[in-house]
Structure formats: structure tokens, C-alpha cells
Amino acid sequence: MHDFINAIADEQKRKDSFVLLDMMKKATGEEPVLWSSSIIGFGNVHYKSPTTGREVDWLRIGFAPRKANLSLYLMVNIKEQESALKKLGKHKTGAGCLYINKLEVIDIKVLKAMIDAAAKKK
């Protein structure tokens, strides 16, 4: 996993990725696995889409250091996290994803609590 992260050209994104790697590893107690050649994931869940009914095996939590931002996959209901998201700082959300440009622009303690909660969710 270190080789994958070390290959990230953007220095800040590389540093942030190592922070996220450590946070998620501690939260899950699991070793990371590379999914789809670009997503660092922890754990495994069988997921059924409530809208399409499609079933897949997927990571419990993880992140992808994308060119535009850090995409976090926390498998949480965004509405359940509204109060945490208000305290988080600059971010965007999508269908089950949290997008952050840099960790320095958010409250890292709030993010850690969100990661810990997501790691405990069944």
C-alpha cells in the first residue's frame, strides 16, 4: 500500500493519504486492500443497493486519493451525519461519499469520529 501512496504525485495528497491510512487502520484493526486499482479499503461487506437491488461485495470503509480530491467511502447515511458534517469544515458529499480537498481545511477530530463510527457500523 505504501508503494501505491508513494506514487501519488501531489505531495500534500500523499501526506494526507498516509494520515487517512493510519486513521482507518486503527479504526478497523484491519490491513488495507487495494480495490479497483485506486481505492484503499478496509473490511468487506455485502451491500445491496436500496434503489437498484444490485448486490456487491464492497469495502466497509476506505478512501481514494483522486486528482481533484480525497474521496472517502464511509458507508454512512449522510443525513445521519448532518451535525458532524456541519462541524467538519470544507467538504462536499455525494451518494455515500465524502470529498475533501486537504485535511488541513477540515476538523480532523470530527473526521476521526466519523471514521470510527463508520468502522463500527455493521
C-alpha positions in Angstrom: 0.0 0.0 0.0 2.9 2.3 0.7 4.1 1.9 -2.9 0.7 3.0 -4.2 0.6 6.1 -1.9 4.2 7.0 -2.6 3.4 7.1 -6.3 1.0 10.0 -5.8 2.5 13.0 -7.5 0.9 15.6 -5.3 2.9 15.9 -2.0 0.0 17.1 0.1 -2.3 14.4 -1.1 0.4 11.8 -0.5 0.8 13.1 3.1 -3.0 13.2 3.7 -3.3 9.7 2.3 -0.8 8.3 4.9 -2.8 10.1 7.6 -6.1 8.5 6.4 -4.4 5.1 6.0 -3.3 5.2 9.6 -6.7 6.5 10.9 -8.7 3.8 9.1 -6.3 1.1 10.0 -6.6 2.0 13.7 -10.4 2.3 13.5 -10.9 -1.1 11.8 -7.9 -3.1 13.2 -7.6 -4.4 9.6 -5.0 -4.3 6.9 -5.8 -2.2 3.8 -6.6 -3.8 0.5 -6.4 -2.1 -2.9 -9.8 -2.2 -4.7 -10.2 -1.3 -8.4 -6.5 -0.3 -8.6 -7.2 3.1 -6.9 -9.3 2.7 -3.7 -7.7 1.8 -0.4 -10.3 -0.2 1.5 -10.7 -1.8 4.9 -13.0 -4.7 5.7 -15.6 -6.3 3.5 -19.4 -6.1 3.4 -22.1 -7.5 1.2 -24.1 -4.5 0.1 -27.5 -4.3 -1.6 -28.4 -1.1 -3.3 -31.7 0.2 -2.0 -32.5 1.8 -5.3 -31.5 -0.8 -7.8 -31.4 -4.0 -5.7 -28.0 -4.8 -7.1 -25.8 -6.8 -4.7 -22.0 -6.5 -4.5 -19.1 -7.2 -2.1 -17.6 -3.9 -1.1 -15.2 -2.3 1.4 -16.5 -1.4 4.8 -14.6 1.9 4.8 -11.9 3.4 2.6 -10.6 6.2 0.5 -9.3 7.1 -2.9 -6.7 9.8 -3.5 -8.2 11.2 -6.7 -6.7 14.1 -8.7 -9.4 16.5 -7.7 -9.8 15.5 -4.1 -9.7 12.8 -1.4 -12.8 10.6 -1.8 -13.8 8.9 1.4 -16.1 5.9 1.4 -17.6 5.6 4.9 -20.8 3.8 4.0 -22.8 6.2 6.2 -26.2 7.7 5.7 -25.3 11.4 5.0 -28.5 12.5 6.8 -27.4 10.7 10.0 -24.1 12.7 9.9 -25.6 16.1 9.3 -24.4 17.5 12.7 -20.9 16.1 12.2 -20.7 17.4 8.7 -21.7 21.0 9.9 -18.6 20.9 12.2 -16.3 19.2 9.7 -15.2 22.1 7.6 -14.9 22.5 3.8 -16.2 19.4 2.1 -18.7 18.0 -0.4 -20.8 15.0 -0.3 -22.1 12.6 -2.9 -24.0 9.3 -2.8 -22.3 7.7 0.2 -19.0 9.6 -0.4 -17.3 12.5 1.3 -15.0 14.7 -0.7 -12.2 16.6 0.9 -9.5 18.6 -0.9 -7.0 18.7 2.0 -7.1 17.5 5.6 -5.8 20.9 6.8 -9.1 22.6 5.8 -11.3 20.3 8.0 -11.6 19.4 11.7 -9.5 16.2 11.9 -11.1 15.2 15.2 -14.6 15.3 13.6 -13.3 13.2 10.7 -11.8 10.7 13.1 -15.1 10.4 14.9 -16.9 9.8 11.6 -14.3 7.2 10.6 -14.6 5.4 13.9 -18.4 5.4 13.7 -18.3 4.0 10.2 -15.8 1.3 11.1 -18.2 0.1 13.9 -21.3 0.0 11.7 -22.4 -3.4 10.6 
